[in-house]
């Protein structure tokens, strides 16, 4: 029996899998630094990596339709603000 992958249209019935983003581990080397400086550096890295924003977004489940609605609304607001600048 041949594998189904060779048949035409087989991929149509397979579920599409989303690739997970590789988690980047934030760390600070504090061997030659004071702990206050290391903590402030770590806070800066967390703020710049948008990790807190992502955690807030994932705190509650949001339906895909609600997420699309939210994105559409933000897009319209951005377009309106660009039109006002002209």
C-alpha positions as CSV (number, residue, x, y, z in Angstrom):
1,X,0.0,0.0,0.0
2,X,1.4,3.4,-0.9
3,X,1.5,6.3,1.5
4,X,-1.3,8.8,1.3
5,X,1.1,11.7,1.0
6,X,1.6,10.9,-2.7
7,X,-2.1,11.2,-3.4
8,X,-3.5,14.4,-4.8
9,X,-5.6,16.5,-2.3
10,X,-4.4,14.6,0.8
11,X,-3.1,17.8,2.4
12,X,-6.6,19.3,2.1
13,X,-7.9,17.1,4.9
14,X,-5.0,17.4,7.3
15,X,-5.2,19.9,10.2
16,X,-2.9,22.8,9.9
17,X,-0.6,23.0,12.8
18,X,0.6,26.3,14.1
19,X,4.2,26.6,14.9
20,X,5.0,27.6,18.5
21,X,7.3,30.4,19.0
22,X,10.5,29.4,20.7
23,X,10.5,30.9,24.2
24,X,13.4,33.1,24.8
25,X,14.7,32.9,28.3
26,X,15.6,36.2,29.8
27,X,18.5,36.2,32.1
28,X,21.1,38.6,33.5
29,X,24.7,37.7,34.4
30,X,25.2,39.2,37.8
31,X,28.6,37.8,38.7
32,X,30.4,41.2,38.7
33,X,27.5,43.4,39.4
34,X,25.5,44.5,42.4
35,X,22.1,42.8,42.8
36,X,20.3,46.2,42.4
37,X,21.9,46.8,39.1
38,X,21.1,43.2,38.0
39,X,17.4,43.6,39.0
40,X,17.1,46.9,37.1
41,X,18.7,45.3,34.0
42,X,16.3,42.4,34.2
43,X,13.3,44.7,34.5
44,X,14.5,46.6,31.5
45,X,14.9,43.4,29.4
46,X,11.4,42.2,30.4
47,X,9.9,45.6,29.5
48,X,11.7,45.7,26.1
49,X,10.7,42.1,25.2
50,X,7.0,42.8,25.5
51,X,6.6,39.7,27.7
52,X,4.2,41.4,30.1
53,X,2.0,42.5,27.2
54,X,1.8,38.9,26.0
55,X,1.0,37.6,29.5
56,X,-1.8,40.1,29.8
57,X,-3.2,39.0,26.5
58,X,-3.1,35.4,27.4
59,X,-4.6,35.9,30.9
60,X,-8.1,35.2,29.6
61,X,-9.2,33.2,26.5
62,X,-10.4,35.4,23.6
63,X,-12.5,33.9,20.9
64,X,-10.9,34.2,17.4
65,X,-13.9,36.2,16.2
66,X,-13.4,38.7,19.0
67,X,-9.7,38.9,18.3
68,X,-10.4,39.7,14.6
69,X,-13.0,42.3,15.6
70,X,-10.5,43.9,18.0
71,X,-7.8,44.0,15.3
72,X,-10.2,45.4,12.7
73,X,-11.2,48.2,15.2
74,X,-7.6,49.1,15.9
75,X,-6.8,49.2,12.2
76,X,-9.7,51.6,11.5
77,X,-8.5,53.8,14.4
78,X,-5.0,53.9,12.9
79,X,-6.3,54.7,9.4
80,X,-8.5,57.5,10.8
81,X,-5.6,59.0,12.7
82,X,-3.4,58.9,9.5
83,X,-6.1,60.6,7.5
84,X,-6.4,63.4,10.0
85,X,-2.7,64.1,9.8
86,X,-2.9,64.7,6.0
